[in-house]
Amino acid sequence: MTRTSLVAFPLVAALTASLSLAGGPLAIGAAIPEAGVKMMNVDGKELSIKDVEKPAGTLVIFTCNHCPFAKAWEARIVALGNSYGAKGVGVIAINANDPKVAPDDSMDKMQERAKDKGMQFPYVVDATSNVARAFGASRTPEAFVFDKNGKLVYHGAVDDSQDPDKVEVTYLKNALDAVLAGSDVAVKETKSIGCSIKFRS
């Protein structure tokens, strides 16, 4: 799947890191990988994807603080996470970036961001980037939606435009609605536009 590279970092280095450290994206129908791995949340407690799973389904979204793409979609991600978390979908945001490469992705900055943006769901650190690797995630933001059986039913972008005023198709919202309804997700994969994950070595 073709990805858009972040221009704020050297193109070759960004692509090399992404391709060498992340595998192919998780296949539709696959189970949640590394579901039991404990990760540090912004509240200082460790939890795993399994800990946040709910009967209706689970949303796992890879994001971060520094990326302009993540920032562009941040308000929508928080709104969706808060809303669907309250409706019975497990939600967890994961930051797999190395703060040595992107200092704004440190835990203290994550804590500030979670508080400032009103996140009502966990925002955790993938301290080895191995959870991101297992998902085949390579961008921020990048969403993965699993149904009530723990099977992947949607992977990709939040919607079709960085500009909230120009959104025509709400891919992630549509997938979450389908999961809640127990129905088939019409669009199962889209292209994630964002910054390359700064994988830890």
N, C-alpha and C positions, 0 to 999 in steps of 0.2 A: 504494500500500500504506500503510495507516494505521500511524503510528509513535507511540510513547509519548515524551513530552517530559520532559526533566530538570527537576525542580522546584527544583534548587539555583540555577538561572539564570532570569532573567526569561523567561517563556513566549513572549512575542511576539518578543523578540530571538532566542531560540533557534530558533524556527520560521522566522523570516525568514532567518537565516543558513543554515539547512539547505536551505530551498527555493530560495534564490537562488543558492547556490553548488554544490549537488549536483544532477546530472541524475537521470533515472529510473534505477532499478536495472538492472544488466546482465541481459539476457534469457537464459533457459535455452538452452543450445546455443551461446552466444557464445564467442568466443576470449578469452584473457587479454589485457586492454588494458594498454598501457604496460608490457609485459613486460620491455623492455630498459632502463627508467629506473633509473639507479643511485641508491641510497639509502644513507645512513650507518647502519651497524649499530652495536650497542652495543660491539662489539670494536674499533671505530675503522676498520673497513674498509668500502668501498663495495661494494654488491652489488645485483643486480636480482632480480625474480621469476624471470626466465629462468635466473639463476645457481643457483637452488635447486630448479628443476624436477627431478622424478625420473620414471622410467619408469611407475610405477603411477598417478601423478596428483599434484595439487598442492593444498594448502590455503593460502588467503590469508585472514587474519583481521585485521580492523581493530579495534584495541583501544587502551587507554591506561592511565595510572597513576591518575588522579584520580577517574574516574567510579565511583560506587558500584555500578553494574550490572556494569561491567568487573571490579571487585573481587570481586563476588559469584560471577562465573563464572571468575575467574582460575585457581584451582586446577584446575578441570576443563579449561580451555583448555591449561594447561601439561601436564597429564597426557596429554591427547589428542595434543598436538603432539609431545611426547617419544616417546610410544608409536608413533604412526603414522609419525613420521619414521624410526624404527628399522625399520619394516616396509616402507619403500620409497616413502613418500609425501613429496614435497617440502613443507616447511612454512615459512611466513614470517608474522610478526606485524608489522603496520604501524601506527605512530602518526602520524596526520595532523593532530593538534591543534596549534594555535598556542600555544606556551608563554607568550606574552604575555597570553593569556586564561586559560590554565590552567598556572600555574607548575610544578605537580607533573609536568607532561609534558615537562619539559626533558630533554636528553640525559643529564645526570648522574643524574637521578632514574630514568631508564629503565635505565641501567647498574646502579644499585643494585637495582632491581626484578628485572631479569633474573638477577642473581647470587643474590639472596635466595630467589627462587622456583624456581631450578634450571632455567631455560629452556635446553634443548639445541638450540634452533633460533634463527634470526636474529630480532631485534627491531629494526626499522629506523624511521627518521624519513622521512616523506613531506614534505620540506622546503617544498614549494609547495602541498601538499594536492591536486595535480593527479592523482595516482594514484587517490586516493579519489574525486575527481570523475569520472574515467573509468570507475570501477566503478559509479558511482551510489550509493556507500556514504554513509550518513547517520547511522549509529549506532555506538556502541561498547558491547558487542562486536557484530560483524557478520561472518559467515563466508561464504566463497565456495569451493566445492570444484570442481576441474576434473579431468576424467578423463585417461586416458593419451594421448588425442588433443588435449588442451588445450582441451576444450569444457566450459562450465559445466554441472554436473549437480545442484548444490545451492547454494541461497542462503538465508541466514536465521540463525536462532537456534542456539545450542549445544544446548539442550534445552528442555523446557517449564516449568521452574521455577527461579527464583533460588535457592530453598532446595534444596540437594543431597539432602536427605532426602525431598523431595516430588516428585522427578523420576519421571515415568512414561514419557516418550518421549524417547529420546536421538537427536534428529534428526541431529546432526553425526556422531556415532559410526556411526550406521546408514548414512549417506552414504559415509563413509570405508570402511566394511566392503564396501559395494557396489562402490566403485571398485577396491578391492584384488581383489575377486572377479571383476571385469570384468562385473558385472551391472547391471541398471537400478536407479536410485535410486527407491524407492517414493514418498517425499515429497520433492519437488524444491524447494519454496519454503515458508518459514514467516515469521512476523512477527518481526523483530528488536526486542527490547525493550532500550532503553538510552539513554545520553546522546547528545545531538546532537553530531556532530563539530564542533569549533571551527575551522572552515576558515581558513586563512591568506589574507589579502587579496592 
